[in-house]
Amino acid sequence: MRSVEAMETEIEYQREDLQKLKLPRLQTCIDDCVITGSGDSYVASSIARYMSSYKAICCHPMDIVLNPAIVMNRRVYLVSTSGSTKATILAAKVAKKHALRAIAITTRPESPLAKSSDDLILIRFKRASVPTSGTIGFTASMLCCVSLVCNVELNNVNKVYNESLALVDYLTNYKIKRSSSHVFLGNGIVYPAALYGALKMYEVFGVPSSAYSLDEFCHSPIFSIKNNDRIIILGNNVSEYNLSKMLINELDKIKVLTHYIDCRKRSVIDGLLKSIFFLQLYAVKLAVKNRLRDCYFLRNERLLALSSKLIYGSNKKSQF
């Protein structure tokens, strides 16, 4: 199995495995929660912050290392599927000294992060047999973080997944013929999802990608748009719909391909899952369309070794 096929397999696993997750209980007090992680895990933490109505703090692990006062008298949840991220391990050691509790959220109970923390929340799900860009691991971590700050109901996973799949099949079969630079836009809860979409394009294709809130994009980033860019707007509320349509119409006049992914008229969790499923399926179906067999981050061994050395302190691919 190659990494693009593995990515597609792990995305498909979510149909069944997400509903089997053993999620932690809602915390009685979320005002003293800090949730932190890097990369995909930072996005998961950011989504939890939004779902807590900004009562929970989300920050990068190095913010905690540089400013331990952030975690003083708080419970700190440290998110890393591998449990080997250096910055998160450093944050755990700081949290053990200054916070009420340091709780690791990881798939590996024997990992350095788990051993550096006071408590452990273990995430279990099926994986493919080879390393690939994170999908089910991200979604499971995100739901775990969200369940700490609000009730999570997963009643429509298959329905939402099928909606996303149908939309992706349409776009990749008829609208988008090749990979190119992408800009992902979204307000509110789907802004972190837009960040996740940009990360997947980096990992799978190695092309420049970015993410902005819809309003911020209209200030300065809009001036960087080129004709071969692809803009995807994740829509999740009525208030931004008119602005999105205006932007799409105007960009169409200068031949910039823009798509509106409608995640409105559903529960917050279902809308969030639709945006995430769409972004995952979009990346992998576009890779198949471009006849890619391996994600770019695995093909570029020199950059992978550098990334692994900086993030994990090693060059082992399996830690990604």
DONUKOL-700241 format. One line per 4 residues: number of its first residue (from 1); their letters; for each residue x, y negated, z negated of N, C-alpha, C. Coordinates in steps of 0.001 Angstrom, whole numbers. Example, Ala and Ser with C-alpha at 12.3 -4.5 7.8 and 13.67 -1.06 7.14 Angstrom:
REM residues 2
1> as> 13190:5690:-7800:12300:4500:-7800:13200:3300:-7800; 12850:2250:-7080:13670:1060:-7140:12900:-30:-7870 .
END
This chain:
REM residues 320
1> mrsv> 844:1195:0:0:0:0:883:-1251:0; 583:-2208:886:1297:-3479:934:552:-4522:109; 1197:-5667:-132:669:-6603:-1122:-638:-7274:-710; -851:-7529:587:-2129:-8117:1012:-3262:-7118:807 .
5> eame> -3017:-5856:1154:-4016:-4815:905:-4273:-4661:-595; -3206:-4740:-1393:-3358:-4646:-2844:-4197:-5800:-3382; -3977:-6991:-2854:-4767:-8153:-3270:-6247:-7942:-2957; -6515:-7431:-1760:-7904:-7169:-1365:-8534:-6122:-2279 .
9> teie> -7756:-5109:-2651:-8239:-4054:-3536:-8587:-4614:-4915; -7704:-5453:-5461:-7945:-6006:-6795:-9124:-6974:-6809; -9317:-7698:-5722:-10499:-8566:-5625:-11761:-7715:-5676; -11748:-6608:-4955:-12909:-5712:-4909:-13185:-5081:-6273 .
13> yqre> -12143:-4777:-7037:-12322:-4190:-8370:-13221:-5049:-9260; -13255:-6346:-8999:-14003:-7254:-9865:-15501:-6976:-9867; -16008:-6377:-8809:-17435:-6058:-8732:-17896:-5266:-9952; -17095:-4299:-10369:-17459:-3443:-11498:-16745:-3829:-12787 .
17> dlqk> -15453:-4144:-12677:-14650:-4288:-13890:-14968:-5531:-14709; -15383:-6604:-14065:-15669:-7822:-14828:-16809:-7597:-15811; -17787:-6807:-15400:-18929:-6554:-16276:-18587:-5583:-17404; -17435:-4909:-17305:-17003:-3970:-18343:-16026:-4614:-19337 .
21> lklp> -15647:-5858:-19097:-14676:-6505:-19972:-15189:-6582:-21404; -14297:-6329:-22346:-14611:-6526:-23758:-14114:-7910:-24148; -15002:-8864:-24078:-14638:-10258:-24309:-14656:-10579:-25798; -13782:-11466:-26240:-13782:-11853:-27655:-15053:-12613:-28016 .
25> rlqt> -15357:-12636:-29297:-16559:-13323:-29757:-16378:-14836:-29732; -17484:-15525:-29545:-17498:-16976:-29606:-16975:-17433:-30963; -16038:-18382:-30957:-15466:-18885:-32198:-16449:-19809:-32911; -16519:-19697:-34220:-17465:-20504:-34987:-17110:-21986:-34952 .
29> cidd> -15828:-22287:-34848:-15387:-23686:-34750:-14397:-23789:-33594; -14754:-24552:-32584:-13859:-24674:-31428:-13088:-25988:-31428; -13396:-26860:-32388:-12691:-28141:-32453:-11216:-27978:-32803; -10862:-26852:-33418:-9460:-26655:-33810:-8749:-25657:-32894 .
33> cvit> -9299:-25413:-31691:-8702:-24466:-30744:-7760:-25180:-29776; -6602:-24576:-29542:-5704:-24980:-28464:-5523:-23761:-27565; -5744:-23939:-26269:-5586:-22841:-25310:-4516:-23263:-24315; -3520:-22391:-24115:-2378:-22786:-23287:-1904:-21627:-22417 .
37> gsgd> -1327:-21970:-21279:-777:-20982:-20358:-150:-21694:-19180; 562:-20940:-18339:1238:-21492:-17166:650:-20887:-15890; 736:-21624:-14782:268:-21104:-13509:-1209:-20799:-13531; -1581:-19582:-13097:-2985:-19163:-13132:-3559:-19271:-14541 .
41> syva> -2742:-18981:-15536:-3207:-19016:-16923:-3506:-20441:-17383; -2801:-21413:-16830:-3120:-22813:-17139:-4493:-23165:-16568; -4773:-22674:-15368:-6091:-22915:-14772:-7176:-22288:-15643; -6956:-21056:-16102:-7927:-20391:-16979:-8157:-21205:-18243 .
45> ssia> -7084:-21747:-18813:-7193:-22574:-20015:-7968:-23853:-19734; -7728:-24452:-18562:-8410:-25691:-18190:-9910:-25477:-18050; -10304:-24338:-17501:-11728:-24031:-17352:-12383:-23900:-18721; -11684:-23254:-19659:-12213:-23118:-21020:-12385:-24487:-21673 .
49> ryms> -11447:-25382:-21451:-11565:-26736:-22002:-12841:-27404:-21501; -13103:-27294:-20221:-14315:-27892:-19666:-15559:-27251:-20279; -15550:-25924:-20381:-16717:-25216:-20903:-16957:-25514:-22377; -15948:-25984:-23081:-16103:-26356:-24491:-16593:-27791:-24649 .
53> syka> -16938:-28434:-23526:-17274:-29866:-23534:-16106:-30687:-24068; -14916:-30226:-23741:-13655:-30890:-24092:-13395:-30927:-25595; -14022:-30031:-26330:-13718:-29905:-27767:-12404:-29152:-27967; -12182:-28110:-27151:-10922:-27366:-27216:-9845:-28122:-26447 .
57> icch> -8616:-28019:-26918:-7478:-28653:-26255:-6866:-27663:-25267; -6519:-28154:-24085:-5754:-27369:-23123:-4479:-28137:-22815; -3355:-27465:-22850:-2092:-28116:-22502:-1133:-27069:-21955; -39:-27539:-21395:999:-26634:-20919:1805:-26145:-22126 .
61> pmdi> 2320:-24913:-22085:3112:-24412:-23219:4271:-25315:-23612; 4922:-25935:-22639:6059:-26797:-22972:5630:-28058:-23703; 4365:-28470:-23551:3869:-29588:-24347:3917:-29240:-25832; 3600:-27990:-26142:3632:-27528:-27540:5067:-27456:-28041 .
65> vlnp> 5964:-26965:-27187:7369:-26864:-27577:7955:-28249:-27852; 7602:-29209:-27007:8161:-30557:-27140:7457:-31388:-28206; 6203:-31043:-28490:5426:-31806:-29474:4608:-30857:-30344; 5225:-30223:-31335:4539:-29240:-32176:3325:-29795:-32919 .
69> aivm> 3229:-31125:-33052:2083:-31719:-33750:763:-31374:-33065; 826:-31028:-31775:-392:-30662:-31034:-1102:-29503:-31713; -354:-28551:-32262:-954:-27325:-32789:-1096:-27330:-34313; -713:-28399:-34950:-754:-28459:-36409:-2171:-28197:-36926 .
73> nrrv> -2293:-27202:-37804:-3576:-26841:-38419:-4632:-26428:-37388; -4185:-25856:-36298:-5108:-25372:-35262:-4833:-23902:-34960; -5803:-23258:-34331:-5616:-21898:-33823:-5200:-22006:-32361; -4116:-21319:-32014:-3548:-21454:-30676:-3697:-20135:-29920 .
77> ylvs> -4321:-20199:-28748:-4487:-19035:-27887:-3505:-19170:-26721; -2615:-18190:-26603:-1531:-18234:-25620:-1801:-17202:-24538; -2028:-17679:-23306:-2521:-16827:-22227:-1393:-16482:-21261; -1163:-15188:-21060:-193:-14709:-20064:-497:-13250:-19783 .
81> tsgs> -914:-12935:-18551:-1245:-11541:-18248:-28:-10635:-18416; 1147:-11120:-18023:2358:-10309:-18146:2887:-10292:-19577; 2610:-11356:-20333:3169:-11480:-21673:4655:-11765:-21678; 5193:-12183:-20522:6640:-12370:-20397:7037:-13785:-19993 .
85> tkat> 6078:-14694:-19901:6384:-16059:-19478:7184:-16780:-20560; 8382:-17251:-20202:9290:-17840:-21197:8665:-19010:-21935; 8035:-19925:-21186:7470:-21129:-21812:6381:-20762:-22814; 5565:-19769:-22465:4476:-19362:-23360:5018:-18663:-24601 .
89> ilaa> 6072:-17889:-24449:6710:-17239:-25605:7311:-18282:-26539; 7957:-19295:-25974:8503:-20383:-26794:7389:-21102:-27547; 6269:-21338:-26854:5133:-21995:-27499:4586:-21136:-28634; 4569:-19818:-28443:4089:-18911:-29497:4964:-19007:-30740 .
93> kvak> 6260:-19091:-30547:7175:-19187:-31691:6980:-20500:-32445; 6731:-21585:-31701:6446:-22869:-32341:5112:-22795:-33077; 4115:-22177:-32436:2785:-22077:-33045:2823:-21257:-34335; 3649:-20226:-34383:3746:-19412:-35608:4246:-20237:-36797 .
97> khal> 5035:-21258:-36492:5575:-22107:-37562:4603:-23206:-37987; 3837:-23737:-37025:3085:-24960:-37290:1565:-24802:-37223; 1069:-23763:-36548:-373:-23617:-36365:-976:-22704:-37434; -2318:-22682:-37490:-2993:-21755:-38390:-2742:-20318:-37967 .
101> raia> -2936:-20042:-36677:-2689:-18714:-36122:-2239:-18864:-34675; -1393:-17948:-34233:-976:-17856:-32833:-1516:-16548:-32282; -2416:-16629:-31298:-3100:-15448:-30767:-2741:-15270:-29299; -2134:-14147:-28964:-1768:-13853:-27583:-2965:-13275:-26830 .
105> ittr> -3166:-13723:-25606:-4155:-13147:-24695:-3367:-12567:-23528; -3263:-11239:-23450:-2387:-10596:-22478:-2871:-9188:-22171; -2309:-8603:-21122:-2618:-7211:-20769:-1616:-6242:-21372; -552:-6761:-22000:545:-5906:-22448:778:-6065:-23950 .
109> pesp> 312:-5091:-24738:432:-5202:-26200:1867:-5132:-26710; 2782:-4579:-25911:4184:-4482:-26325:5036:-5593:-25723; 4416:-6590:-25132:5150:-7663:-24456:5795:-8611:-25464; 6795:-9373:-25023:7419:-10370:-25911:6416:-11375:-26468 .
113> laks> 5422:-11767:-25667:4419:-12720:-26159:3617:-12112:-27295; 3164:-10873:-27123:2376:-10211:-28167:3191:-10092:-29460; 4462:-9776:-29324:5312:-9608:-30501:5652:-10935:-31166; 5534:-12029:-30410:5844:-13349:-30955:4628:-14030:-31574 .
117> sddl> 3466:-13382:-31504:2219:-13988:-31967:1712:-13297:-33230; 764:-13937:-33899:171:-13371:-35111:-876:-12314:-34787; -1658:-12566:-33731:-2754:-11665:-33354:-2744:-11441:-31852; -3565:-10492:-31422:-3591:-10111:-30006:-5026:-9930:-29528 .
121> ilir> -5331:-10517:-28379:-6561:-10209:-27637:-6112:-9504:-26369; -6460:-8246:-26244:-5986:-7422:-25131:-6998:-7434:-23991; -6520:-7689:-22779:-7365:-7687:-21583:-7088:-6405:-20810; -8152:-5682:-20459:-7992:-4431:-19712:-8800:-4483:-18416 .
125> fkra> -8161:-4103:-17325:-8823:-4025:-16029:-7977:-3155:-15104; -8564:-2718:-13999:-7834:-1906:-13030:-6896:-2777:-12203; -5739:-2220:-11885:-4762:-2898:-11037:-4448:-2053:-9807; -3950:-2708:-8780:-3391:-1974:-7648:-2001:-1472:-8036 .
129> svpt> -1429:-650:-7194:-168:11:-7540:1062:-823:-7203; 885:-1968:-6547:2033:-2802:-6169:1775:-4240:-6603; 2839:-5042:-6801:2650:-6447:-7169:1935:-7220:-6068; 1119:-8171:-6466:414:-9000:-5494:4:-10303:-6155 .
133> sgti> -587:-11192:-5386:-1043:-12473:-5927:-2194:-12233:-6900; -2208:-12956:-8009:-3160:-12687:-9080:-4605:-13003:-8736; -5496:-12025:-8944:-6926:-12228:-8701:-7738:-11730:-9898; -7891:-10425:-10022:-8694:-9904:-11140:-8063:-10285:-12482 .
137> gfta> -6736:-10332:-12536:-6073:-10739:-13768:-6427:-12154:-14154; -6483:-13035:-13153:-6878:-14421:-13416:-8325:-14495:-13884; -9225:-13846:-13166:-10648:-13938:-13502:-10924:-13365:-14881; -10287:-12236:-15206:-10475:-11631:-16523:-9934:-12543:-17624 .
141> smlc> -8757:-13123:-17405:-8189:-14049:-18392:-9079:-15266:-18568; -9580:-15787:-17457:-10445:-16960:-17512:-11710:-16674:-18308; -12346:-15545:-18052:-13573:-15200:-18779:-13286:-14977:-20257; -12122:-14419:-20554:-11722:-14223:-21942:-11586:-15575:-22643 .
145> cvsl> -10929:-16529:-22003:-10776:-17868:-22578:-12124:-18554:-22749; -12967:-18461:-21735:-14276:-19120:-21785:-15135:-18536:-22897; -15036:-17222:-23121:-15865:-16578:-24140:-15512:-17049:-25548; -14335:-17648:-25705:-13953:-18192:-27008:-14753:-19451:-27354 .
149> vcnv> -15220:-20156:-26323:-15829:-21471:-26551:-17306:-21549:-26174; -17836:-20530:-25498:-19263:-20521:-25161:-19704:-19093:-24843; -21002:-18876:-24807:-21530:-17559:-24466:-21358:-17280:-22977; -20917:-16077:-22651:-20693:-15680:-21267:-21646:-14543:-20910 .
153> elnn> -22468:-14755:-19899:-23366:-13716:-19397:-22994:-13407:-17954; -22743:-12118:-17682:-22320:-11683:-16356:-23385:-10774:-15756; -24499:-11382:-15378:-25634:-10603:-14873:-25716:-10556:-13356; -24969:-11422:-12676:-25139:-11545:-11223:-23824:-11420:-10469 .
157> vnkv> -22877:-10657:-11017:-21555:-10591:-10408:-21621:-10113:-8965; -22331:-9019:-8698:-22389:-8482:-7343:-23105:-9415:-6380; -24173:-10024:-6829:-24906:-10965:-5979:-24032:-12148:-5591; -23356:-12722:-6571:-22486:-13873:-6314:-21313:-13462:-5426 .
161> ynes> -20750:-12282:-5690:-19642:-11781:-4873:-20068:-11636:-3410; -21228:-11064:-3172:-21704:-10849:-1808:-21958:-12166:-1084; -22461:-13167:-1802:-22656:-14486:-1201:-21319:-15069:-750; -20322:-14947:-1601:-18990:-15477:-1285:-18383:-14732:-104 .
165> lalv> -18536:-13415:-97:-17980:-12600:977:-18605:-12954:2321; -19908:-13130:2362:-20589:-13482:3610:-20096:-14826:4134; -19911:-15777:3236:-19441:-17098:3648:-18009:-17040:4157; -17161:-16298:3477:-15763:-16169:3899:-15676:-15469:5243 .
169> dylt> -16454:-14411:5445:-16448:-13702:6732:-16827:-14639:7869; -17800:-15494:7627:-18214:-16454:8654:-17087:-17430:8973; -16485:-18012:7950:-15451:-19020:8173:-14218:-18429:8848; -13754:-17283:8378:-12516:-16722:8922:-12724:-16082:10282 .
173> nyki> -13926:-15620:10582:-14186:-14995:11881:-14462:-16007:12986; -15092:-17133:12624:-15556:-18045:13671:-14982:-19452:13591; -14529:-19865:12420:-14124:-21252:12265:-12611:-21443:12157; -11962:-20600:11392:-10551:-20806:11098:-9743:-19659:11670 .
177> krss> -8853:-19985:12590:-8120:-18955:13318:-6718:-18714:12781; -6191:-19614:11968:-4825:-19432:11480:-4656:-20138:10141; -3589:-19795:9454:-3303:-20461:8185:-2706:-21835:8464; -2977:-22785:7611:-2432:-24133:7744:-2481:-24782:6378 .
181> shvf> -2051:-26040:6315:-2092:-26754:5056:-3537:-26963:4617; -3806:-26727:3324:-5161:-26845:2797:-5220:-27867:1667; -6345:-28549:1579:-6651:-29433:463:-7960:-28945:-145; -7946:-28647:-1437:-9134:-28167:-2151:-9636:-29278:-3063 .
185> lgng> -10935:-29554:-2990:-11535:-30639:-3750:-12670:-30118:-4617; -12809:-30691:-5800:-13924:-30299:-6657:-13984:-31174:-7892; -15182:-31460:-8337:-15383:-32220:-9565:-15800:-31301:-10705; -15568:-31731:-11936:-16045:-30983:-13092:-15424:-29617:-13191 .
189> ivyp> -16266:-28620:-13447:-15795:-27266:-13704:-15051:-26655:-12525; -15347:-27091:-11292:-14681:-26489:-10133:-13383:-27192:-9758; -13025:-28257:-10472:-11710:-28852:-10205:-10576:-27885:-10560; -10603:-27234:-11739:-9565:-26218:-11989:-9592:-25089:-10953 .
193> aaly> -10785:-24734:-10468:-10866:-23715:-9419:-10148:-24190:-8158; -10269:-25474:-7845:-9554:-26036:-6692:-8038:-25886:-6875; -7559:-26124:-8096:-6140:-25914:-8391:-5741:-24467:-8124; -6592:-23545:-8537:-6339:-22119:-8324:-6271:-21814:-6829 .
197> galk> -7165:-22417:-6047:-7149:-22211:-4597:-5834:-22643:-3976; -5305:-23779:-4423:-4020:-24249:-3904:-2895:-23275:-4261; -2923:-22740:-5493:-1897:-21779:-5910:-1923:-20532:-5026; -3111:-20068:-4664:-3201:-18863:-3826:-2625:-19118:-2427 .
201> myev> -2834:-20318:-1885:-2291:-20605:-555:-769:-20648:-595; -206:-21196:-1667:1254:-21172:-1821:1764:-19742:-1845; 1129:-18905:-2666:1636:-17550:-2872:1444:-16661:-1658; 309:-16762:-1001:3:-15852:102:642:-16303:1409 .
205> fgvp> 623:-17623:1666:1083:-18127:2969:2362:-18955:2916; 2707:-19482:1736:3881:-20338:1659:3711:-21654:2390; 2467:-22147:2483:2205:-23415:3170:1859:-24491:2141; 2167:-25762:2451:1807:-26847:1521:301:-26893:1296 .
209> ssay> -100:-26969:58:-1518:-27048:-304:-1634:-27941:-1528; -2810:-28488:-1738:-2995:-29382:-2879:-4435:-29325:-3342; -4670:-29868:-4531:-6016:-29898:-5101:-6222:-31231:-5802; -7434:-31778:-5641:-7778:-33052:-6270:-9239:-33013:-6689 .
213> slde> -9574:-33868:-7648:-10991:-34132:-7854:-11472:-34908:-6625; -12728:-34771:-6317:-13268:-35384:-5106:-13051:-36892:-5096; -13287:-37548:-6226:-13167:-38997:-6290:-11717:-39452:-6168; -10789:-38741:-6854:-9386:-39121:-6782:-8837:-38969:-5369 .
217> fchs> -9308:-37954:-4659:-8857:-37749:-3286:-9148:-38967:-2419; -10280:-39608:-2663:-10698:-40740:-1831:-9884:-42000:-2099; -9098:-42022:-3174:-8296:-43205:-3480:-7028:-43267:-2632; -6116:-42310:-2831:-4835:-42353:-2114:-4530:-41107:-1285 .
221> pifs> -4760:-39892:-1804:-4379:-38699:-1039:-5022:-38618:344; -6159:-39244:521:-6855:-39176:1817:-5987:-39712:2951; -5045:-40611:2625:-4210:-41205:3660:-3147:-40245:4182; -2982:-39092:3533:-1981:-38121:3988:-2562:-37076:4933 .
225> iknn> -3861:-37128:5181:-4518:-36077:5957:-4074:-36087:7417; -3797:-34875:7920:-3445:-34692:9331:-4506:-33834:10014; -4504:-33852:11338:-5543:-33139:12093:-5557:-31641:11863; -4385:-31057:11586:-4349:-29602:11400:-4590:-29181:9952 .
229> drii> -4875:-30134:9058:-5203:-29796:7676:-6604:-29202:7604; -6804:-28397:6585:-8126:-27837:6323:-8565:-28296:4941; -9738:-28884:4855:-10244:-29396:3589:-11442:-28562:3160; -11401:-28079:1929:-12501:-27286:1385:-13007:-27979:123 .
233> ilgn> -14297:-28332:143:-14932:-28992:-993:-15769:-27968:-1746; -15475:-27794:-3018:-16270:-26918:-3875:-17349:-27777:-4533; -18577:-27573:-4121:-19664:-28413:-4618:-20420:-27747:-5747; -20593:-28471:-6864:-21275:-27831:-7997:-22339:-28701:-8653 .
237> nvse> -22618:-29885:-8105:-23694:-30684:-8682:-24294:-31613:-7640; -25472:-32091:-7925:-26217:-32916:-6980:-25545:-34265:-6778; -24937:-34810:-7840:-24415:-36171:-7778:-23290:-36333:-6760; -22504:-35261:-6520:-21411:-35398:-5568:-21772:-34945:-4155 .
241> ynls> -22996:-34462:-3977:-23375:-33898:-2680:-23345:-34959:-1577; -23936:-36139:-1836:-23979:-37184:-817:-22585:-37669:-445; -21708:-37831:-1456:-20335:-38232:-1179:-19620:-37177:-345; -19848:-35913:-662:-19222:-34825:94:-19670:-34838:1547 .
245> kmli> -20968:-35006:1776:-21494:-35021:3137:-20952:-36208:3930; -20854:-37362:3289:-20290:-38540:3955:-18844:-38282:4350; -18081:-37691:3438:-16680:-37393:3717:-16556:-36405:4866; -17372:-35373:4855:-17336:-34375:5930:-17658:-35008:7273 .
249> neld> -18684:-35832:7329:-19084:-36477:8590:-17997:-37393:9128; -17372:-38163:8244:-16348:-39102:8690:-15076:-38370:9121; -14685:-37333:8390:-13489:-36578:8769:-13710:-35806:10064; -14945:-35400:10295:-15266:-34711:11548:-14998:-35606:12757 .
253> kikv> -15187:-36897:12577:-14973:-37843:13687:-13505:-37931:14080; -12604:-37638:13129:-11178:-37644:13456:-10633:-36211:13554; -11576:-35283:13714:-11262:-33873:14004:-10457:-33192:12890; -10834:-33475:11641:-10288:-32760:10503:-11345:-31774:10017 .
257> lthy> -11011:-30494:10055:-11981:-29456:9719:-12227:-29437:8216; -13482:-29653:7816:-13850:-29739:6406:-15055:-28851:6144; -15026:-28115:5031:-16127:-27220:4691:-16633:-27502:3282; -17939:-27432:3131:-18577:-27612:1824:-19048:-26256:1333 .
261> idcr> -18526:-25822:203:-18899:-24536:-380:-19906:-24819:-1487; -21131:-24467:-1249:-22226:-24845:-2144:-22311:-23884:-3328; -21926:-24382:-4501:-22007:-23588:-5729:-23076:-24145:-6663; -23988:-24944:-6118:-25034:-25571:-6934:-26204:-24607:-7143 .
265> krsv> -27186:-25077:-7905:-28465:-24382:-8111:-28279:-22978:-8701; -27384:-22857:-9651:-27162:-21593:-10339:-26560:-21905:-11692; -26430:-20898:-12547:-25833:-21144:-13856:-24384:-21591:-13698; -23838:-22203:-14745:-22459:-22683:-14678:-21501:-21522:-14430 .
269> idgl> -21694:-20411:-15122:-20809:-19251:-14954:-20924:-18685:-13546; -22140:-18547:-13029:-22313:-18014:-11670:-21701:-18941:-10626; -21894:-20257:-10803:-21298:-21209:-9872:-19781:-21152:-9910; -19233:-21014:-11105:-17787:-20894:-11258:-17274:-19628:-10591 .
273> lksi> -17958:-18499:-10831:-17540:-17237:-10218:-17643:-17302:-8694; -18669:-17970:-8181:-18790:-18083:-6727:-17590:-18820:-6153; -17178:-19909:-6800:-16028:-20665:-6298:-14760:-19817:-6353; -14573:-19048:-7435:-13361:-18231:-7583:-13356:-17076:-6599 .
277> fflq> -14486:-16358:-6490:-14564:-15267:-5514:-14307:-15794:-4105; -14905:-16938:-3796:-14703:-17512:-2463:-13221:-17762:-2207; -12536:-18407:-3141:-11131:-18757:-2940:-10255:-17520:-2810; -10530:-16499:-3607:-9758:-15261:-3518:-9985:-14567:-2169 .
281> lyav> -11246:-14417:-1808:-11581:-13734:-557:-11116:-14533:659; -11213:-15842:561:-10778:-16698:1655:-9287:-16496:1931; -8479:-16495:873:-7034:-16326:1053:-6705:-14964:1657; -7331:-13912:1143:-6960:-12576:1615:-7519:-12304:3018 .
285> klav> -8734:-12768:3321:-9290:-12555:4661:-8537:-13356:5710; -8077:-14553:5324:-7276:-15349:6243:-5925:-14688:6480; -5382:-14050:5463:-4124:-13308:5621:-4302:-12149:6599; -5405:-11428:6446:-5694:-10326:7371:-5870:-10856:8793 .
289> knrl> -6553:-11998:8919:-6754:-12621:10226:-5420:-12969:10877; -4451:-13366:10064:-3125:-13717:10562:-2181:-12515:10634; -2720:-11324:10373:-1969:-10072:10458:-793:-10028:9486; -989:-10615:8330:30:-10540:7291:-149:-9244:6508 .
293> rdcy> 968:-8606:6175:909:-7394:5373:1381:-7641:3935; 2191:-8673:3779:2706:-8995:2452:2547:-10482:2166; 2279:-10802:917:2196:-12190:491:3557:-12857:667; 3539:-14146:945:4772:-14867:1227:5737:-14819:46 .
297> flrn> 5215:-14911:-1175:6121:-14968:-2323:6928:-13683:-2473; 6425:-12569:-1948:7171:-11311:-1991:8117:-11172:-799; 7790:-11817:312:8655:-11751:1492:9901:-12612:1327; 9759:-13742:645:10905:-14635:471:11645:-14236:-811 .
301> erll> 12531:-13265:-688:13164:-12669:-1856:14054:-13657:-2619; 14678:-14571:-1914:15552:-15524:-2593:14736:-16448:-3497; 13645:-17000:-2974:12806:-17877:-3787:12109:-17105:-4903; 11743:-15852:-4634:11119:-15027:-5666:12085:-14786:-6822 .
305> alss> 13331:-14496:-6487:14327:-14269:-7529:14529:-15535:-8362; 14563:-16691:-7690:14728:-17955:-8408:13522:-18235:-9299; 12324:-18050:-8746:11103:-18270:-9523:11060:-17360:-10741; 11363:-16083:-10556:11325:-15125:-11661:12363:-15461:-12727 .
309> kliy> 13534:-15913:-12283:14584:-16278:-13239:14144:-17465:-14095; 13501:-18444:-13460:13075:-19640:-14180:11877:-19372:-15083; 10947:-18527:-14622:9707:-18288:-15375:9882:-17209:-16436; 10557:-16123:-16061:10641:-14964:-16947:12031:-14708:-17513 .
313> gsnk> 13044:-15357:-16946:14405:-15073:-17370:14963:-13834:-16716; 14327:-13384:-15615:14813:-12211:-14878:14384:-12359:-13440; 14811:-11415:-12593:14406:-11443:-11184:13597:-10214:-10820; 12888:-9652:-11794:12094:-8460:-11537:10774:-8840:-10894 .
317> ksqf> 10498:-8303:-9728:9252:-8615:-9024:8033:-8211:-9836; 8136:-7122:-10582:6978:-6570:-11267:6434:-7501:-12329; 7225:-8519:-12736:6773:-9420:-13770:5885:-10530:-13230; 5783:-10668:-11919:4984:-11754:-11363:3524:-11562:-11715 .
END
